[in-house]
């Protein structure tokens, strides 16, 4: 018996040791805590937290929803990755798989070479500049009147149709400069069983398997992700092939979202979920799949419409600018540049034909709205926003955070429930959780505007308080979908440490989204957000409004 006890203690010791050997192992360990134990532990720790409550919250009497334009950051938050110096220089708004770091830099490489070639029109030198920006953001900014590129190279033609439907004068001058597809990834160890039971892998059979519990399928934000929009529309077409926007399709999407994993903020979140084994089917572009070695144990199946990177010009372009665009397109299509595109992961599955449901630009816009209505499966979100007001936030950082949080809050639907907590040395409940109607919005705006900075950083004390608030509210709203959003500019240096709260977060199954404001060492926040498949977003004062806007579009 003594030997058995020693063996058991040895095993427990090994588990404890492993729990500190890496975020993934530690995070998984934290989830072992039961919900009951998590609640008991939280109640015990809260006895040691210094917490106060604003008894008379400030109402912003002049609060009004922000316009779309006011809620967008300056376009310069999206970097120019190639700068041209010609007398005729055209700016290309290019999809991020073309304009980022290697291997996603094909258009950057081609643009730099083009600029060195010395092209001219009527004696005037010609060059191109490239801006790295998602296709969805281009549409958002152009429709808001905040951006006018000379050329638009989205991942697929859906975005061009959306601009046409919005009344933007746009002309497609090339159908394809770098061939690509979007599709489905299914883990190889389940693919054989899947095909044996459901036959060919398609959007329809993947949804059937997901609804039956045989697959866990995840996709990305259709407001910014071309693949997310593409596969969403393929899903809607599967639900009702005659009318993808019908009540039948909407109801089917609602039912699917009730048990589906949360829509991923971006592809990186999908990859992380796959790495942990939390999903075994997901969406991705083929080029990204080819360049992601850790996904080689997945089968890739093209789906939806092709992602061939069509090229558009606008009615605000001059004749010289349009001619320069045509010169550049022809340069992109030459043998050397197409060979480079192939080396970068493009130009595969050239025999694949688009599975086009015939949707118009107006239909694509409506599909986004329909998704937003149904993405939470009919469940209201119960959320607490946690604002760091420690001394390092004083001045411009806190002012920027206030403006961004207030503007981004316009993307939160009135059916959800929202509260506000702030923290420095201690924690303050600025606003109890309540339905986010006009009155609560006004209180939220007033309390955010009134935040002042000073003191240390008791981050995890604030997380404990927020979780307790949510648990209480869920008694009133039992079908609520809990979420926490932490906005902070530095590491915890006061109160409980991360390792005292991870087990509780895992046991209560509350996703914690972290917005790391103007700092990069986010290891602790990464651990916290990964526990329940949320994410950590690194944001600066110039782009935090866009990060929050997209985060709320996905979750609220």
PyMOL commands that set and color helices and strands:
alter all, ss='L'
color gray80, all
select helices_A, chain A and resi 2-19+23-30+35-46+75-77+96-99+106-117+135-143+158-165+188-198+203-211+226-239+247-259+267-275+286-290+293-295+319-332+335-343+361-374+391-393+396-411+438-449+459-476+498-500+502-508+523-530+544-555
alter helices_A, ss='H'
color red, helices_A
select strands_A, chain A and resi 51-53+80-82+88-94+120-121+124-132+151-153+170-174+181-187+217-218+281-285+298-306+311-314+381-388+417-423+427-435+481-488+511-517+536-539
alter strands_A, ss='S'
color yellow, strands_A
deselect
rebuild
show_as cartoon
